[in-house]
Amino acid sequence: MGQGFFLLFAAGAVVTALTVVLARNPVHSALALMACFLQISAIFVLLEAPLLAVVQIFVYVGAIMVLFLFVIMMIDVREAVLQRFLPGGNLPALVLLVLLAAEMLVLVLWSDLLSATVPIAARSGDQIRQLSTTLFADYLLPFEAASVILLAALVGAIVLARKEWS
């Protein structure tokens, strides 16, 4: 049952990732990327890693996608849609896609051969508590400094995107 859900979410992630690349509208591409991130977080839930699933949703779906949509809205979407990203045609992209798919197939087959000899690490339920204690006790100052830097970058982007006062 778990393998069926994994295959379903993995196929959904591959389809949405292809939609990110093949969509002509940048907004549709960004929304497909958000759907891909959600599929990946569902795979994390299946792997019994709820912290990674929540971080995936908060960081990527929440923050990064808002940043992508903000940048897309800053540029002129109509002009960007008219420009072609690959002026020489789609043949180089197709060759690259086939090479990457072959590489992934080789890596999956190779990892199946190696996984039979590698022992599975023991799971500990206390890892999330240790991570949060370390993050908010030992590294509180760098954590807050990063948030201030991100806030300054957001304010700077708004100032740069604002039209001149008439």
Residue pairs with C-beta under 8 A, 6 or more apart in sequence:
2 46
5 42
5 46
6 43
6 46
9 39
9 40
9 42
9 43
9 46
10 39
10 43
12 35
12 39
13 36
13 39
13 40
13 43
16 32
16 33
16 35
16 36
16 39
17 32
17 33
17 36
19 28
19 29
19 32
19 35
20 29
20 32
20 33
20 36
21 29
23 29
23 32
24 81
25 77
25 81
26 72
26 75
26 77
26 80
26 81
27 69
27 72
27 77
30 65
30 68
30 69
30 72
33 65
33 68
34 61
34 65
37 56
37 57
37 60
37 61
37 65
38 57
38 61
40 56
41 52
41 53
41 54
41 56
41 57
41 61
42 53
44 50
44 52
44 53
44 56
45 53
48 123
51 127
51 128
51 131
70 157
74 157
74 161
86 92
86 93
135 143
136 143
